[in-house]
Amino acid sequence: MSVDATLRKAAKLAKQGDTARAAQLYQQVLEAFPNNARARQGLTGLARKNERGQLRAPGTGPAANNPDTALVPLMQAFKRGRIEAVLAGTRALAMAHPNHAETLNLLGLAQQRLGQDAEAIESFDRAIAADPALAIAYHNKAASLMTLERFEAAAEAALETVRLAPGFSEGHLSAGFALIKARRIDEAEARFRAVIAKSRNEKARARAWMGRGIIKQIENGFQEASTFYEKAQGLDPNNLEIVNNWAVALDATHDYGRALALLENALARDPRMVSLHGTYARTLLRDNQIEEAVQACKTGLELNPDSIRLLGTLGNCYMTLGDRDGARAAFEKAGALAPGSIIGKIGILKLATPTPDSADYAEALRLAENETTSAMNRVALDFVLFEANDRAGDAERAFSHLERANRTRREIQPYDIDKDRAMFTALKTALPARLPTPAPRPTDAPRPVLVVGMPRSGTSLVEQILANHSAVVAGGEMHTLAVTMRKLGWNIERPGDPLDPAQLSEIAEVYRAELARIGQGAEVVTDKMPLNFRWVGIVLAAMPEARVLFMRRDARATCWSNYRHNFAGGGNRFGNDLADLGHYYRMHHDLMTHWSGMFAERVHTVPYERLTENQEVETRKILAAADLDWEDACLEFHKSGRAVRTASASQVRKKMYKGSSEAWRRYEPFLGPMLEALGDLR
């Protein structure tokens, strides 16, 4: 029905005294066109007539005995937020007119607003039984079903709304978000596209772009998701939910600076939005600003002390800082507030791995095998179960949980090794044949020492050694190079074009600025992002002051350690498959051989096993390669109190230990695809 036809019908119903249906039609128009003057005037007229007691359907008694008439002031009260009064009024009206659909619908809305969603669903069902064509009742029912996390039922109710009212944008949006939760992604995408194509309401189109962004995030298309959120915010700049989702997408691409700037601006506009504090805290944590993340958690918890997600993030912050007591307190509080929540349970299980005969183990197993447990939580639980059986010496059972965990990760984090192979090949020709003379670094800028290699090759250990030097500030796993290269067109989806001198200067300028921010006047800043091995040659070509420490650990031990650890984020998806792991290791070794050949004097290979066996000898070589004078403190690396946010966090707080590179041998019978791919590499 066109807008004009809808308005004519509303006016006719109002004239006949059917004020509830008239109001519903006026509201429908205003949902799509908030500034429609005729709809606004129609609603105002209905209210004024009611106030004068003039609304009476032809042939009926006093207005109070007519449910359509009696409903109008209740609708006005609902708009003014007088929900308790509406609840009482609609209950009384429903008793007198038990089959009046509009009354039952408004009763459901009042119950919904008061958090009584189960009761609301019953009221909406009664409304639908009284009038199966009442689309808005299906729409409202879908909202309550979403709150109760009954996603399939919510999707079906919302789709019925769309069938009955195909021009109702909010119905399409409701269906889209419910379908996402029900994992019916293609159907959700269709609902959002319909709103973008047909709705004239900018806010509705903004939410549709946001929905498409969420879908892209689910599909790990974070860059495209970020583009969609940017479009959404352009349409509705005041919708901070869009900003929150956009920041999450930027966080996933390690563009922390931009994500934090968006969140800080949003928090200045609405400092009481708890979800913003949660995203802000998690982004600070991922950017290694641990103390700031703790404060963000505490600020959010002041607003909502019962936020399970904030408590979980706070627990992770304390774990990063080595404060096990603080972590336990946060996780235990989360568990006490929501006994059914897995966030607290997983945190506690990570702090104290259960034994296979314990009640905690049985509970972890039950949750890991429950289909209603989210995929990422099943992964975390299977890693806990692996650790429990590994410590108990049951290698076969331990590996079964590890294999299942990695299989689940492969399903939710797809990986195509051929794309990495193409990029690594292209990187060998990314530099100009004749290298330009780079601009010298500013005298007050720190110089970088990159500690690179495969994850789990010892980068955390070497950075911890360097961090105890008086001239060094540890930068941790910096993502600046990956983000900059992505902006220049280099990403896993396609290799970029060869870099020109201007682009090399841009890389140096951006990297130096970030080093200066972190270093605060230090001589050296370390960057221990392992996967920066990809950009080693580019950094060395752009920055004459840069030095590289390349970690070389036993290939079998390194790959096994990648497979057995549950890494945060999706940067090491190659680690979810044994064959991919072996092939990726060979590719990384080949690329580093290429870079070392080009820049032999500025790349130093650190043999991990020799470092653990001859600590002082190898530490002296490391400091010399980093152009640093000897300091005895570097032998006491384990005494540093700095936060370490990697899988090696607990290890680098202990003295140097030997033998870790032999742990893979217990699982050798299960590692055939990895060992075959590694071939003769050791």
DRENLUMKOL-448964 format. One record per residue: x, y, z of N, C-alpha, C in turn; residue in one letter. Coordinates in steps of 0.02 Angstrom, whole numbers, plus 50000, padded with zeros to 5 digits. Layout:
# residues N
XYZXYZXYZA
...
This chain:
# residues 682
500424994050000500005000050000500445006250000M
500285011149957500675017349954500565021450017S
500995026550026500935030950084500265034550082V
500085037250023499445040950018498855036450034D
498865030350008498315025650021498285023950096A
498865023050127498885021550199498585027350239T
498765033450222498515039250258497765040150248L
497525038850187496795039350174496415034150216R
496695028050219496375022850258496365024650332K
496925027550357496955029550427496425034750442A
496355039650398495865044950409495155042150409A
495035037350365494375034250362494215030350426K
494715026650451494625022950513494505027650572L
494865033150573494765038050627494065040850626A
493815042250566493145044950559492625039950581K
492765033450570492295028250590492355026650665Q
492855029450698492945028250769493435022750785G
493745019650734494235014350745494915017550756D
494985020750813495575024950826496225020950834T
496175014950862496785011050872497095009150806A
496665006750758496945004850693497185011050655R
496845016550663497055022750631497745024850658A
497815024550724498455026350754499015021750731A
498855015350724499355010550702499595012250631Q
499135014150587499335015850519499745022350517L
499545027250557499945033450560500655031950585Y
500695027550636501345025750662501765022150610Q
501445017850571501795014250518502115018950468Q
501735024150450502005029150403502595032850434V
502525034650498503055038350531503685034250542L
503615027550546504205023350552504635024050490E
504295024350432504665024950369504835032150351A
504395036850370504495043850353504365048150416F
504865048850460504755052150524504495059250519P
504595062550462504385069550456503735070450417N
503375065050405502755065550367502235069650406N
502065075550380501635080250416500925077550424A
500665074150372499965071750376499905066350430R
500405061950436500375056750488500425059850558A
500865064750566500935068150631500275071650649R
499995075150601499365078750614498805073850631Q
498815068050596498295063150610498335060550682G
498935058950705499015056650774498825062050824L
499035068250810498865073750855498115074650859T
497785074050802497055074750801496715069350842G
496965063250837496675057850876496735059250951L
497325061750971497435063151042496975068751066A
496915074051026496485079751047495755077651053R
495535073751005494835071551008494715067351070K
495195063151086495105059051145495075063351209N
495515068451212495515072751271494845076251280E
494495077951225493845081351230493275076451239R
493445069851241492935064751250492485063951189G
492745065751130492325065651070492405059251030Q
492865054751051492965048751012492455043451032L
492025041950987491525036851000491335033650935R
491395027050931491205023650869490455024050859A
490225024650797489505025250784489125019350815P
488575021050851488135015950877488365012850943G
488905015750973489145012751036488945017151093T
489085014751155488945018551216489515023351230G
489615025151294490135029851313490815027651288P
491255032651279491915031251251492295026151292A
492215026251358492595021751401492425014451388A
491835013251360491635006351347491865003851279N
492175008251240492415006451173493165005151177N
493404998951166494124997551174494565001851129P
494335003151067494735007351022494835014351053D
494295016951081494335023651111494745023551175T
494625018551217494985018151280495725016951271A
495925014151214496625012551202497055018751187L
496745023951159497135029751137497515033051195V
497195034651252497585037651307498125032951335P
498005026451331498515021751353499115021851306L
498985022651241499535023251193499935029651207M
499595035051223499935041251238500345040451303Q
500075037051352500435035951414501055031751403A
501005026951357501585022751341502145026951312F
501965031551267502465036051237502795040451290K
502425042151341502705046551394503095042451446R
503125035851437503515031751483503155029651546G
502495030451549502115028451609501915021151602R
502415016851605502315009851587501885006051638I
501995007351702501595003951753500845005551745E
500705011851729500005013851719499725010351657A
500125009851605499905006451544499764999051559V
500214995951598500124988851615499464987851651L
499314992051700498684991451737498084992651691A
498134997851650497574999651606497424994351554G
497954991751522497844986651470497604980051499T
497824978451560497564972351591496814972951605R
496614978751629495904979751643495504979651578A
495774982951526495424983251462495384976351430L
495924972351437495934965651408495434961051443A
495314962251507494814958151543494124959551516M
493994965951500493334967751473493264965751400A
493824965951364493814964451291494374959551276H
494304953251294494854948351290495084946751220P
494704948651169494904947251100495074953551061N
495224959051097495404965251063496164965051051H
496364963950989497074962550972497524968350991A
497304974650977497744980450990497874981251065E
497364979951106497464980251178497974975051201T
497904968951177498364963651196499074965151173L
499134968251114499794970151089500124975351134N
499724980451155500004985651199500164982751268L
499754978151291499904974651354500584971251349L
500704967751293501344964451282501924969351281G
501824975151250502354980251248502524982751318L
502014983751359502144986051428502524980751466A
502324974351459502684968951493503404968551467Q
503494969351403504164969251373504604974651402Q
504324980751407504704986351433504914985251505R
504514981451542504664980151612505084973851622L
505324970951567505754965151571505384958551580G
504724958651570504324952551578504214949251510Q
504754947051478504714944951408504314938551398D
504344933851445503954927751437503204929351438A
503004933751484502294935851487502114939851425E
502584943951401502454947951341502304943451281A
502694938151274502584933551217501894930551220I
501654928851280500974926251287500454931351264E
500564937751282500094943051261500114944051186S
500704943951156500754944751083500414938851048F
500494932851075500164927051045499404927651049D
499154930351104498424931451109498194936751058R
498614941851049498444946950999498414944050929A
498914939750914498944936550848498354931850838I
498164928350891497584923850885496954927850871A
496904933850901496314938050890496314941150821A
496924942750796496974945950730497614943450697D
497584937950659498184935050628498534939850579P
498204945250559498514949950512498854955850547A
498894955650614499184961250652499954960550650L
500254963450599500974962550587501394964950645A
501184970550677501584973450730501654968750790I
501164964450800501194959750856501744954550844A
501814952350781502364947750765503034951250775Y
503074957550755503684961450762503884962050836H
503394963650878503534964450949503704957750982N
503374952550960503524945850987504244943950970K
504464945650910505154944050890505654947350937A
505514953550958505974957051003506044953451070A
505484951151098505524947551161505874940851153S
505754937451098506094931151085506854932151080L
507054937751050507764939351045508064940251115M
507704943851158507954945051226508044938451262T
507604933651251507644927051283508114922351246L
508454924951192508934921151152508614915151118E
507974915751102507634910551062507654912950990R
508244912250959508384915750897508004912950837F
507934906450833507554903550777506834905950778E
506524905650837505824907850844505764915250829A
506264919150851506264926350837506294927750763A
506714923950728506784924850656506124923350620A
505794917950641505154916150609504614921450622E
504584924050683504094929350698504234935650658A
504874937350652505054943350615504904942450540A
505024936550514504884935250443504124935550429L
503724933650478502994934250470502804941650467E
503154945750506503044953050503503164955550432T
503724953350403503914955550335503394953150285V
503134947050294502634944450247501994948650249R
501784950550310501164954250317501254961650301L
501854964450313501974971650301502634972450265A
502664970850200503294970950163503624977850159P
503244983150170503534989750168503784992350235G
503744988250287503924990250355504674988950365F
505094994150362505814993250366506034990050430S
505724991950486505924989150550505814981650553E
505304979350516505184972150513505764968550478G
505994971350422506564968450387507184968450431H
507294973950467507884974450510507854969450567L
507264968950598507174964150652507314957050627S
507044955550569507164948850539507904947850526A
508234952950499508944952350483509374950750544G
509264954450598509674953350658509514946650691F
508884944650689508704938050716509004932450674A
508994933250608509274928150564510034927550573L
510364933050588511084932650603511194928150664I
510804929450716510874925450777510704918150765K
510244916950719510054910050702510534906950651A
511054910850632511564908550585511284907150516R
510754910750498510474910250431510704916550394R
511354916550377511694922650356511444925250289I
511354920850240511124923150174510434926450178D
509984923650219509324926650227509374933450261E
509824933950310509914940350344510154945650295A
510644943850255510914948550205510364951050159E
509904946650140509354948650095508904953850129A
508764953050193508344957850229508674964750231R
509324964950246509674971350250509714974650181F
509834970750130509864973650062509184976550042R
508654973350064507984975850048507874982750078A
508094983750140508024990250173508444995550138V
509064993850121509504998650088509215000650021I
508914995849985508654997249918508005001249919A
507585000149970506895002849966506725008150018K
507055008150075506845012750128507105019850115S
506685024750130506895031750126507115034350194R
507055030150244507235032050312507995030950322N
508365036350331509095035850335509315031750395E
508955032350451509145028550510509035021050499K
508505019350463508395012250448508935009650402A
509125013650351509665011550306510325010950343R
510435015450392511045015050432511085008450469A
510525006450499510525000050536510614994150489R
510364994850427510454989450378511194988750359A
511534994450349512254994250335512624991250395W
512404992950455512714990050515512614982550516M
512024980250499511894973050496512344969550446G
512444972750388512894969850338513614969750364R
513794974850404514454974950434514554969150482G
514044967750522514084962150570514164955650532I
513804954850477513874948750436514594948050411I
514874953550387515564953250362516054951350418K
515924953850478516354951950534516314944450548Q
515704941750545515614934550555516014930750503I
516044933450442516404930250387517144932050386E
517364935650439518064937850445518274942850392N
517784946250362517944951550313517954958350349G
518434959250393518424965050438518524971650401F
518924971650348519034977850312518384980150278Q
518034975450246517404977250214516884979150267E
516894975750324516444977450379516554984650400A
517184986650406517344993550426517064998550376S
517094996850312516805001250260516055001950269T
515724996450284514994996550294514805000750355F
515195000050409515045004050469515155011550456Y
515645013050415515765020050398515165022950360E
514885019050314514285021150278513705022050326K
513645017350373513095017650422513145023850464A
513735025450488513805031350531513685037750492Q
513855037750427513705043650386512965045050381G
512555039750383511835040550380511535042350447L
511835039850501511565041050568512145042250617D
512425048350616513015049850657512915049050732P
512295049250754512165049050826512045041950853N
512075037050810511965030050831512635027250855N
512735027150920513375024950948513455017350946L
512905013750935512965006550926513365005050863E
513275009350811513665008550750514405009650764I
514555014850802515255016350820515565010450858V
515185007650903515435002050943515624996150898N
515184994450852515334988950805515914990550759N
515944996750737516484998950693517164998150729W
517185000150792517804999550830518014992250836A
517534987750845517694980650850518014978150785V
517744980450728518034978450663518734981250654A
518844987450674519514990450670520004986850716L
519764984950775520164981150822520394974650790D
519944971350754520104964850724520634965450670A
520704971450640521224972550589521834975750621T
521844976150688522404978950727522484986450717H
521974989650692522004996950684521775000150750D
522164999050802521955000950869521905008550877Y
522365012250846522345019450854521685022450831G
521455020250773520825022850746520235020450788R
520255014050810519715011350851519655015250917A
520225016550949520215020051013519975027251005L
520175030450949519945037350937519185037550929A
518905032750893518175032450885517835031450952L
518095026850992517785025251056517845031151105L
518415034451106518495040151151518005045751133E
517915046851068517425051951047516725049951067N
516555043551058515885041151076515765041551151A
516275039851191516195040151264516125047351288L
516435052051253516355059051271515625061251260A
515295058151211514605059851195514115056151242R
514285050051261513845046251305514275042051353D
514515045151407514955041651454514615036151494P
513955035451487513585030351526513405024251484R
513655023851423513505018051380514005012551397M
513775007551434514215002451461514554998451406V
514204996851352514514992851299515114996351269S
515105003051266515685006851241516285005851287L
516165006051352516715004951399517014997951391H
516574993151378516824986251368517264985651307G
517034988551251517434988251189518084992151198T
518034997851232518635002051244519144998151285Y
518914994751337519374990851379519704985151340A
519314981551300519594975951261520094978451209R
519964984251179520424986951129521074989251162T
521014992451219521624994351256522034988251275L
521704982951295522044976751313522424974051253L
522094973851196522414971151136522974975651111R
522944982051129523474986851110524024987151163D
524014982451209524524981951262524524987951309N
523974991551313523904996951363523524993951422Q
523864989851460523534985551508523244989451567I
523654993951596523404997851653522805002051634E
522835004951573522265008951549521645004551539E
521754998351517521194993751507520874992051574A
521284991051625521014989651692520564995451715V
520805001651705520415007451726519755007951687Q
519785006351621519175006551581518675001451606A
518914995451625518464990351653518144992951717C
518544995951760518284998351824517775003851814K
517895008251765517415013651751516755010751727T
516795005851682516175002651658515814998951714G
516194995751758515884991951813515564996551865L
515795002751870515465007551913514755008951888E
514675008851821514015009951791513585003651795L
513904997951785513534991651788513974986351821N
513924985751888514354981051924514234973751904P
513684972451870513504965551853513674963751780D
514104967751747514274966351677514754960451674S
514514954851649514924948751645515514949851597I
515394953251541515924954251492516474958651519R
516294963951556516804968251585517214964451638L
516874960351677517234956351727517714951451693L
517494948551638517924944051601518534947651573G
518434953651546518994957551520519474959451576T
519184961451633519594963351691520024957351713L
519714951451714520094945451732520674944151684G
520544945151619521084944251570521634949351578N
521444955551596521954960851609522404958651667C
522094956351721522494954351779522934948251763Y
522694943751721523114938051700523724940551662M
523624945551619524174948451580524684951651626T
524444954751680524894958051727525214953051776L
525014946751772525284941751818524944941751885G
524384945251891524014945651954523474940251955D
523674934151975523214928551973522644929252023R
522794932352080522264933352130521734938152104D
521954943652073521484948352044521064945251989G
521394941151947521044937751893520524932951921A
520714929151971520254924352001519644927852030R
519764933452065519204937152095518714939552042A
518974942051986518534944551932518144938751901A
518474933251887518144927451856517624924351904F
517804924051967517334921152016516714925452024E
516804932052022516224936452026515774935551965K
516084934951906515694933851845515294927451851A
515614922151878515264915751886514714916151937G
514814920051990514294920552042513694924452016A
513814929551975513264933651948512854929751898L
513184925651859512844921751807513114914651808A
512824910451850513084903551857513104899851790P
512674901751744512664898451679513154901351629G
513494906951648513954910251602514604906351597S
514864905751537515474902051526516094906451536I
516014913051531516584917651536516964916451601I
516604916451657516924915351721517224908351727G
516854903351702517084896351707517744895451670K
517774897951608518384896951569518974900551601I
518854906551627519394910151660519674906251718G
519244903551760519464899551818519834893351796I
519584890051744519904883951719520594885351691L
520684891251660521344893051635521844894251692K
521584896951747522014898251804522234891851840L
521784886951841521934880751876521664874951835A
522094872051794521884866551751521624860751793T
521024858251779520734852951820521054846151805P
520994841651851521224834751839520644830851808T
520794825751767520264822151732519744818851776P
519894817951839519404814751884519004819851925D
519064826251909518744831451949518054833351922S
517654836551964517004838951943517074844551892A
517594848751899517714854151851517854851351782D
518224845951779518374842751714517724840151683Y
517314836851723516684834151697516234839751671A
516224845451706515824851051684516104853951619E
516764854551614517074857151553516924852551494A
516944846051505516794841251452516064841851430L
515614842551479514904843251463514774849451420R
515074854951438514984861251401515304860851332L
515874857651327516224857151263515834852951213A
515424848351238515044843951193514314846151187E
514154851951215513474854651210513424859251150N
512984857751104512924861651042512714868851054E
512404870251111512194877151125512784881451148T
513344878451167513944882251184514224885151120T
514414891651121514664894851060515304891351037S
515434891950972516014888550942516674890650975A
516764897150987517384899451017517464896951088M
516904896551124516934893851193517074886351192N
516804882751142516974875651137517714874651124R
517994879151083518714878851069519104879751134V
518924884951172519284886351235519224880451283A
518644877451287518544871851332518944865651310L
518964864551245519364858751221520104859751234D
520344865951232521034867151249521154865851324F
520674867551366520724865951437520754858351447V
520334854851411520314847551417520954844451391L
521234847451339521894845051314522424845751369F
522444851751399522944853051451522864848151510E
522244846751528522124842251585522384835251570A
522254832651511522474825951493523224825751478N
523484831251451524204831651438524594831051504D
524364834751555524704834551620524624827651654R
524064824351638523944817751666524324812251629A
524644814051573525044809251535524654805151485G
524014806951472523604803151424523644806751357D
524164805251318524284808851255523724807751204A
523474801651200522964800251149522324804251162E
522094804151225521484807951241521614815451235R
522204817651257522364824751253522344826951179A
522654823051136522674825151065521984825151034F
521534820751056520864820651027520504827351041S
520604830151100520304836651115520654842251077H
521314841751070521684846851033521484846850960L
521414840950932521214840450861520514843250851E
520064841750897519374844450891519374852050897R
519774854650943519804861950952520044865250888A
520564862650857520824865650796520364864650737N
520004859050736519514857950683518954863150687R
518724864550748518214869650757518474876550737T
519094878050755519384884450735519424885050659R
519594879650625519614879850551518934881550522R
518404879050554517734880350529517544887650537E
517744890850592517544897850604518084902750582I
518684900350566519224904550542519534901350480Q
519174901450424519434898150363520114900950343P
520524896750313521194898850293521374895550227Y
521684899550182521904897150117522654898450112D
523064893450119523784894450120524054896950053I
523684895649999523904898049934523934905649931D
523494908949969523504916249969524134918950003K
524334915650058524964917650090525554916050045D
525524910350011526074908449966526164913649912R
525604916049884525644921149831525934927649858A
525734929549920525994935749948526734935149963M
526954929549991527664928750007528094929049943F
527834926049890528194926349827528244933549801T
527694937149806527684944149783528134948549825A
528204947049890528614951249933529354951149912L
529564945849881530264945449859530424950549804K
529914952949771530024958049719529674964649737T
529514965549801529154971549823529594977749824A
530244976749832530704982449836530964984349767L
531114990749757531414992749692532074989149680P
532224987849617532854984349600533454988349626A
533394994949622533914999349648533635002949710R
533865000949768533585003649829533755011049836L
533255015249852533385022349862533765023549927P
534075029249933534395031149996533865033750043T
533735030150098533205032350143533395038550182P
532895042350202533015048250244533255046050312A
533745049450341533975047550409533425048850460P
533445045150514532935046050566533055052550604R
532515055450629532585061450672533005059650733P
533395064350756533865062950810533525060750874T
532895063050885532555061350948532105055250941D
532115051750884531675046050874532015039650897A
531655035150932531945028750951532095024650888P
532565020250893532685015650837532375008950853R
532115005550802531764999250815532224993150813P
532094988450857532384981750853531804976950845V
531744974050786531194969350773531404962350793L
530994959050833531114952050852530584947950816V
530784944150766530304940950721530444933450716V
529974930050684530024922850673529334919950675G
529294913450680528644910250689528384911650760M
527724912250769527464912250838527734906150875P
527864907050940528104901750984528834899850970R
529214904450940529914903050925530394906250975S
530124909951024530544913051075530564920551072G
530124923751034530134931051028530004934451095T
529544931651135529384934751200529984934451246S
530344928851245530934928151287531464933351269L
531604934051205532124938851185531914945951199V
531284947651188531074954451205531134955551280E
530974950651321531024951451393531754952551414Q
532214949251380532934950251394533114957551378I
532904959851319533064966651298532714971851342L
532114970351365531724975051405532064976751471A
532514972551495532874973851557533474978451547N
533594980351484534144985051470533904992151482H
534324996351510534125003151529533945007551469S
534175005751409534045009951350533445007751311A
533105002451334532584999151294531894999851326V
531395001251284530695000651303530394995151259V
530044990451291529734984951254529074987151224A
529014986551159528394988551124527894982951119G
528114976751135527654971051129527504969551056G
526934966451045526734964450977526404970450942E
526804974250907526554980250873526264978250805M
525694981150788525354979650725525424985250674H
525834990150691525894996150648526094994350577T
526594990050569526834988350502526294984850461L
525944980050493525424976450456524864981150434A
524664985750479524134990450462524354995050406V
524974997550410525235002050358525284998450291T
525534992350291525584988650229524904987150200M
524404985950244523734984650219523454990850184R
523594996750212523365002950181523705004150114K
524305001250105524655001950041524474996249993L
523974992250012523724987149966523984980149977G
524374979050031524654972450043524254968950098W
523904963650079523534959650127523474952550100N
523194948250141523174941150122522714939850063I
522254944350049521794943349993522134944249926E
522624948749924522994949749862523644953349877R
524194951349844524814955049853524754962149825P
525114966749854525114973549829525594974549771G
525644980649748526114982349695526794983949725D
527334983349684528004985149710528004992149739P
528384993049793528384999449829528865004349797L
528665010749796529105015949770529425019749827D
529915023949814530265027549868529795031549913P
529275034549884528815038449925528445034049975A
528265028049954527925023449999528385020950054Q
529015019750037529495017750088529585023350140L
529585029550117529635035250163529015035550208S
528435034050180527815034150220527835028750274E
528075022850256528135017350305528585019550362I
529155022450346529625024650397529315030050441A
528965034850411528665040350449528145037750499E
527695033350475527175030750518527465026550575V
527945022250557528245017850607528625021750659Y
529005026750636529395030850684528925034550732R
528375036850706527905040550749527635036050805A
527485029750787527225025150837527775023150887E
528385022250862528945020750907529055026350956L
528995032550932529095038350977528545038651030A
527925036951010527375036951058527495031851113R
527735026051094527845020751143528475022051183I
529005024351149529655024851180529735030551230G
529375036051218529415041751265530135043551282Q
530555044351229531245046551239531745040951245G
531545034651243532025029051247532455028751185A
533035025551191533485024751134533215019451086E
532945013951114532725008251074532025006251095V
531615004551046530965001451058530954994751022V
530784989451059530734982851027530034981850999T
530004978150945529364976150915529404968650905D
529044964950948529104957650945528504954250912K
528184957750864527664954450825528004949250781M
527904942750795528264937650757528164938150681P
527534939250661527384939150589527644945150552L
527974949850587528304955350551528894952850510N
529044946250514529564943550469529384944950396F
528734945650383528514946950314528784953550288R
528854958450333529024965250310529754967150325W
530154962250346530834963750368531234967650315V
531244965350254531634968750202531384975750189G
530734976650192530444983250179530634988150234I
530614985950297530814990250352531554992050347V
531974987050333532684988350329532854992950270L
532474992450216532584996950159532365004050175A
531845004750216531565011350231531915014850289A
532215010850335532475013750398533185011050411M
533685014950397534385012550406534545010950478P
534165013650526534315012450597534015005950623E
533585002650584533234996650607533704990650611A
533594986350661533954980050668533444974450678R
533634968450656533164962850659533494956950694V
533134954050742533324947850775532844942450752L
533094937550715532674932250687532734925950730F
532174923850759532164918150804532144911650763M
532604907250779532634900850744532614895250796R
532034892150801531934886650848531794880250809R
531914874550838531764868150806531084868450772D
531074866750708530464867550668529894863350696A
530044857250718529524852750744529244855450810R
529684857850852529464860550916529044866850906A
529264871050859528904877350846528204875950820T
528154871450771527494869950741527034866650793C
527314861950832526904858750883526644863850933W
527074868450953526874873551002526324878050974S
526334879450909525794883250877525144879350878N
525184872950864524574868850860524254867950928Y
524654867850981524384866251047524174872451087R
524254878451060524054884451096523444887751064H
523014890351106522404893751084522544901251081N
522744903551022522934910551013522314914951009F
522364920951037521824925851028521864928750957A
521294930750930521284933750864521354928450810G
521444930750748521474926050692522104926750651G
522634929550680523244930750643523634924450625G
523524919050661523904912950647523444907150627N
522994908550581522534903250560522884897350528R
523494898450502523884892850475524004887550528F
523954889450592524094884850647523524880150663G
522964880650628522384876350642522414869650605N
522924868750564522974862550524523704860350523D
523834854050536524514851650541524904852450476L
524594850850420524944851450356525084858750339A
524574862950349524684870150337525254872850380D
525284870650442525814872850487526504871350458L
526604865150436527244863250408527424867150347G
526934868050302527074871850240527204879150256H
526824882050304526924889050321527614890050350Y
527834885350392528504885950421529034886250365Y
528964881850315529444881850259529424888550222R
528834891250212528764897550176529094903250216M
528984903250282529284908550323530044908050322H
530304901750326531024900650324531324903050258H
530974901550204531204903550137531224911250130D
530704914650155530684921950149531234925150192L
531334922550253531854925450295532554924050267M
532644918550233533284917350199533394922650146T
532864924550111532904929850060533084936550091H
532734938450145532874944950177533584944950207W
533784939450238534444939150268534994939850216S
534874937150156535354937850102535424945050079G
534874948750080534884955750057535194960450109M
535084958950174535284963450228535674959550282F
536194956150260536544951550304536814954850367A
537054961050362537374964250419536874966850471E
536234967050453535734969850500535224964750523R
535304958550502534874953150525535304948050562V
535124946850625535494942050666535034936250685H
535254930150670534864924250687535004922250759T
534464921450798534524919350869534324912050874V
534794907550887534614900450895534314899250964P
533684897750966533314897351029533614892151076Y
533754886251050534014880951093534684882851123E
535124885951083535774887951109535694893451162R
535194897851153535074903151202534884900051270L
534474894851269534264891851332534824887851365T
535314885651325535864881651352536474885851370E
536564891451335537144895851346536904903051351N
536554904451406536194910751412536644916851403Q
537194917251440537584923351437537924924351369E
538204919051341538534919551277538064922151223V
537464919251219536994921251167536674928051182E
536604929651247536324936251264536804941751243T
537464940651251537954945551228537914946551152R
537804941251115537724941751042537094945751024K
536554944551062535924948051049536014955551059I
536324957451114536424964551129536884967751077L
537404964251057537854967051006537484968050940A
537064963150921536694963850858536194969550861A
535954971250922535484976850931535844983450942A
536514983350937536924989350948536824992051018D
536824987651068536744989551138537344987151178L
537544991251227538084989251272537834983851320D
538314980151346538144974851393537894977651459W
537364974451486537124975951554536944969351587E
537194968251648537074961951683536324960751694D
535944966051699535224965351713534864961051660A
535154960751600534824956951547534824949451561C
535244947251607535234940151627534684938751678L
534394944051706533864943351757533184945251728E
533074943251666532464945251630531834943151666F
531864937551702531264934851734531014939051792H
531424943951815531224948151870530844954351848K
530774955351783530404961151758529674960551776S
529374966151795528654966151813528214968551756G
528504969351696528104971951640527574966851619R
527024969651591526484965351567526704961751503A
526534955451498526684951551439526044948351415V
525814950451356525164948051334525234943151276R
525554937451289525614932251239525544925551274T
525544920251235525494913551264526104911951307A
526654915851301527254914651340527284918651404S
526734921851424526734926451480527004923251544A
526784917151559527014914051621527734911651616S
527944909651556528624906951547529164912251557Q
529044918351531529564923451535529614926451605V
529184924251651529254926451720529644921251761R
529914916151727530314911151760531034911451733K
531504908451769532184908151744532224904051680K
532774905051643532874901251581532834893751595M
532454890151552532414882951562532534879451496Y
532764873251501532954869351442532444863851430K
532464861051371532074855051358531384856151327G
531154862451322530484863651296530424861551223S
530974861351187530954859551116530884852051105S
530854848151158530764840951151530054838651167E
529614843351188528944841451210528534838351154A
528684839951092528284837551035528344829951027W
528904827151051529044820051037528504815451067R
528194817451123527664813351153527084812451105R
527004817251059526424817151013526624815450941Y
527244813250932527494811950865527034807250824E
526744801950855526314797550815525714801050783P
525514806850810524924810350784525094816050736F
525734817350725525944823450689526184822150618L
525964816550589526194814650522526144820150469G
525564823350459525504828450407525994834350417P
526104836250479526564841750494527284839750478M
527484833850500528164831550490528314830450416L
527824828050380527904826950308527994833650272E
527604838750291527654845250259528324848650276A
528574847650337529224850550355529804847350318L
529734841050300530274837650264530904837350305G
531464839850276532114839450309532254845450354D
531784850050362531904855850406531894853650479L
532374855950516532424854250587532544860550628R
